[in-house]
């Protein structure tokens, strides 16, 4: 699974899986006898059966049985067309197989069920980024950055979306626009986009020692998961891991200043 989608989508899907409607609890205070027969019949309901198939798919994913997991998720969706977790996980697997149209369709289907979920919106745009359709991805990340739901509920996503807008410009060769966005990160400081934006700029411009320094600073400040989120796009583009200093001629000195 693509690591970026794995980090966001997999966590999201598991959360949705846990929150799926299950067997109704017996109201407190009733005098009805407790029996196992009703619970046994409810276990075969479409929703419960779909939930079980999603759990089976996760198990298959952990053993790298992608085709088996896809089959389980497809069956889960047939049983419960409102299983957002099944759509998200299947979309992530389609991304791994580079079946972009199917992945996009599944994220859209999940988005129709949970229209306010910013992670779903992000992943739909990320598909364009993964295909190096940077101008299209930029428009989507910019919209996500300014989305009222994102601004109100998820400030970390606001920063990450701004970073992705910057990467779209940087990787697409829009250097002037990328430099202006980097200047905003440098004026703001203190966000992951500040460290990883400067690292990305240094990597693209072959200032590898400078990039190492920025990444090291980030690793000392942020937990591994956050470092993974911000570094993944650089890894996908082949800029990470950075070769050891002895592996090549030393790059030119960078003029960027560090905190």
C-alpha positions as CSV (number, residue, x, y, z in Angstrom):
1,X,0.0,0.0,0.0
2,X,1.2,3.5,-0.7
3,X,2.7,4.7,2.6
4,X,1.0,8.1,2.5
5,X,-2.4,6.5,1.9
6,X,-1.6,3.7,4.3
7,X,-0.9,6.2,7.1
8,X,-4.1,8.2,6.7
9,X,-6.5,5.8,5.0
10,X,-5.7,2.7,7.1
11,X,-6.2,4.5,10.4
12,X,-9.4,6.1,9.1
13,X,-10.7,2.8,7.8
14,X,-10.0,1.0,11.1
15,X,-11.8,3.8,13.0
16,X,-14.8,3.5,10.7
17,X,-14.7,-0.3,11.1
18,X,-14.9,0.0,14.8
19,X,-17.7,2.4,14.6
20,X,-19.8,0.3,12.3
21,X,-23.3,-0.5,13.7
22,X,-23.1,-3.7,15.5
23,X,-25.6,-5.7,17.6
24,X,-27.9,-3.5,19.6
25,X,-27.4,-3.6,23.3
26,X,-30.3,-4.7,25.5
27,X,-31.8,-1.7,27.3
28,X,-30.8,-1.4,30.9
29,X,-33.4,-2.2,33.4
30,X,-35.3,-4.8,31.4
31,X,-36.4,-8.0,33.0
32,X,-36.2,-10.0,29.8
33,X,-34.1,-13.1,30.2
34,X,-30.7,-13.1,28.5
35,X,-30.4,-15.7,25.7
36,X,-27.9,-16.4,23.1
37,X,-30.3,-17.0,20.2
38,X,-31.0,-13.4,19.2
39,X,-27.3,-12.5,19.2
40,X,-26.5,-15.6,17.1
41,X,-29.1,-14.5,14.5
42,X,-27.8,-10.9,14.5
43,X,-24.3,-12.1,13.7
44,X,-25.4,-13.1,10.3
45,X,-26.8,-9.6,9.4
46,X,-25.3,-8.0,6.3
47,X,-23.7,-5.2,8.4
48,X,-22.0,-7.7,10.8
49,X,-21.0,-10.0,7.9
50,X,-19.5,-7.0,6.1
51,X,-17.6,-6.0,9.2
52,X,-16.2,-9.4,9.5
53,X,-15.0,-9.4,5.9
54,X,-13.3,-6.1,6.3
55,X,-11.5,-7.5,9.3
56,X,-10.5,-10.5,7.2
57,X,-9.2,-8.1,4.5
58,X,-7.0,-6.4,7.1
59,X,-5.5,-9.7,8.1
60,X,-4.8,-10.5,4.4
61,X,-3.2,-7.1,3.9
62,X,-0.9,-7.8,6.8
63,X,0.3,-10.9,5.0
64,X,0.5,-9.0,1.6
65,X,-2.3,-11.0,0.1
66,X,-3.6,-8.0,-1.9
67,X,-5.8,-9.8,-4.3
68,X,-7.5,-11.8,-1.4
69,X,-8.0,-8.5,0.5
70,X,-9.5,-6.9,-2.5
71,X,-11.9,-9.8,-2.9
72,X,-13.0,-9.6,0.8
73,X,-13.5,-5.8,0.5
74,X,-15.6,-6.2,-2.6
75,X,-17.8,-8.7,-1.0
76,X,-18.1,-6.5,2.1
77,X,-19.3,-3.6,0.0
78,X,-21.9,-5.8,-1.7
79,X,-23.2,-6.8,1.7
80,X,-23.1,-3.2,3.1
81,X,-22.8,-0.5,0.5
82,X,-22.4,2.1,3.3
83,X,-19.2,0.5,4.7
84,X,-16.9,3.5,4.4
85,X,-14.0,1.6,5.8
86,X,-14.3,-1.0,3.1
87,X,-14.2,1.7,0.4
88,X,-11.2,3.4,1.9
89,X,-9.2,0.3,2.3
90,X,-10.0,-1.0,-1.2
91,X,-9.1,2.4,-2.7
92,X,-5.7,2.2,-0.9
93,X,-5.1,-1.2,-2.4
94,X,-6.1,0.0,-5.8
95,X,-3.5,2.8,-5.4
96,X,-0.9,0.2,-4.7
97,X,-1.8,-1.6,-7.9
98,X,-1.8,1.8,-9.7
99,X,-5.4,1.3,-10.7
100,X,-6.1,5.0,-10.3
101,X,-9.6,5.2,-11.7
102,X,-10.9,2.5,-9.4
103,X,-9.2,4.1,-6.4
104,X,-10.7,7.5,-7.2
105,X,-14.1,5.9,-7.6
106,X,-13.9,4.3,-4.2
107,X,-12.7,7.5,-2.4
108,X,-15.6,9.3,-4.0
109,X,-18.0,6.7,-2.8
110,X,-16.6,7.0,0.7
111,X,-16.8,10.7,0.5
112,X,-20.5,10.5,-0.4
113,X,-21.1,8.6,2.8
114,X,-18.9,10.9,5.0
115,X,-18.8,14.2,3.0
116,X,-17.2,16.3,5.8
117,X,-14.2,14.0,6.4
118,X,-11.1,15.9,5.5
119,X,-8.9,12.8,5.3
120,X,-11.1,11.4,2.5
121,X,-10.9,14.7,0.7
122,X,-7.1,14.6,1.1
123,X,-6.7,11.1,-0.2
124,X,-8.8,11.9,-3.3
125,X,-6.4,14.8,-4.1
126,X,-3.4,12.7,-3.2
127,X,-4.2,10.3,-6.1
128,X,-3.5,13.1,-8.5
129,X,-0.3,13.9,-6.7
130,X,0.8,10.3,-6.9
131,X,0.3,10.4,-10.7
132,X,2.5,13.5,-10.8
133,X,-0.5,15.6,-12.0
134,X,0.8,18.4,-9.9
135,X,-1.3,21.3,-11.2
136,X,-4.5,19.3,-10.6
137,X,-3.3,18.2,-7.2
138,X,-2.3,21.8,-6.3
139,X,-5.9,23.0,-6.9
140,X,-7.3,20.3,-4.7
141,X,-4.8,20.8,-1.9
142,X,-5.4,24.5,-2.0
143,X,-9.1,24.0,-1.7
144,X,-8.6,21.6,1.2
145,X,-6.3,24.1,2.9
146,X,-9.1,26.8,2.8
147,X,-12.0,24.4,3.5
148,X,-13.9,25.8,6.5
149,X,-14.2,22.3,8.0
150,X,-10.4,21.9,7.8
151,X,-9.8,25.4,9.2
152,X,-12.1,24.8,12.1
153,X,-11.4,21.2,13.0
154,X,-8.0,20.2,11.7
155,X,-5.2,22.8,11.9
156,X,-2.6,20.1,11.3
157,X,-4.2,19.3,8.0
158,X,-4.1,23.0,7.1
159,X,-0.4,23.0,7.5
160,X,0.0,19.7,5.7
161,X,-2.2,20.9,2.8
162,X,-0.1,24.1,2.5
163,X,3.1,21.9,2.4
164,X,1.6,19.8,-0.4
165,X,0.6,22.9,-2.4
166,X,4.3,24.0,-2.1
167,X,5.5,20.6,-3.2
168,X,3.2,20.7,-6.2
169,X,4.7,23.9,-7.3
170,X,8.3,22.8,-6.5
171,X,8.0,19.5,-8.3
172,X,6.1,21.0,-11.3
173,X,9.0,23.5,-11.8
174,X,7.0,26.6,-10.7
175,X,10.0,27.9,-8.8
176,X,8.8,31.4,-8.2
177,X,5.6,30.3,-6.7
178,X,7.3,27.7,-4.6
179,X,9.8,30.2,-3.3
180,X,7.0,32.6,-2.2
181,X,5.3,29.7,-0.4
182,X,8.6,28.8,1.3
183,X,9.0,32.4,2.4
184,X,5.6,32.1,4.1
185,X,6.8,29.0,6.0
186,X,9.9,30.8,7.0
187,X,8.0,33.8,8.2
188,X,5.6,31.6,10.2
189,X,8.2,29.1,11.5
190,X,7.4,26.5,14.1
191,X,5.3,24.2,11.8
192,X,6.4,21.0,10.2
193,X,6.1,22.7,6.8
194,X,8.9,25.1,7.9
195,X,11.4,22.2,8.3
196,X,10.2,19.9,5.6
197,X,9.6,22.8,3.1
198,X,13.2,23.9,3.5
199,X,14.4,20.3,3.3
200,X,12.5,19.8,0.1
201,X,13.8,23.0,-1.4
202,X,17.4,22.0,-0.5
203,X,16.9,18.5,-1.9
204,X,15.5,19.7,-5.2
205,X,18.4,22.2,-5.5
206,X,20.9,19.5,-4.6
207,X,22.0,21.1,-1.3
208,X,22.1,17.7,0.5
209,X,24.0,18.7,3.6
210,X,21.5,21.5,4.2
211,X,18.6,19.1,3.6
212,X,20.1,16.7,6.2
213,X,20.2,19.4,8.8
214,X,16.6,20.4,8.3
215,X,15.4,16.8,8.4
216,X,17.5,16.2,11.6
217,X,15.9,19.2,13.2
218,X,12.5,17.9,12.4
219,X,13.2,14.5,13.7
220,X,14.2,16.0,17.1
221,X,11.0,18.0,17.3
222,X,8.2,15.8,15.9
223,X,7.2,12.2,16.5
224,X,8.1,9.5,13.9
225,X,4.6,9.4,12.5
226,X,4.5,13.1,11.6
227,X,8.0,12.9,10.2
228,X,6.8,10.0,8.0
229,X,3.8,12.0,6.7
230,X,5.9,15.0,5.7
231,X,8.8,13.0,4.3
232,X,6.8,10.5,2.3
233,X,6.4,12.7,-0.8
234,X,10.1,13.3,-0.9
235,X,10.7,9.6,-0.6
236,X,8.3,8.8,-3.4
237,X,10.1,11.3,-5.6
238,X,13.4,9.6,-5.0
239,X,15.0,12.3,-2.9
240,X,15.1,10.2,0.3
241,X,16.9,8.5,1.7
242,X,19.8,11.0,1.2
243,X,23.1,9.3,0.3
244,X,25.8,9.3,2.9
245,X,28.3,12.2,2.5
246,X,31.0,9.8,1.4
247,X,28.9,8.4,-1.4
248,X,29.2,11.4,-3.7
249,X,30.9,14.7,-4.2
250,X,30.0,17.2,-1.5
251,X,27.1,19.5,-2.7
252,X,27.5,23.3,-2.8
253,X,26.8,25.2,0.4
254,X,23.2,26.3,1.1
255,X,22.4,29.9,2.0
256,X,19.3,28.9,4.0
257,X,19.5,29.8,7.7
258,X,18.5,27.4,10.4
259,X,16.6,28.0,13.6
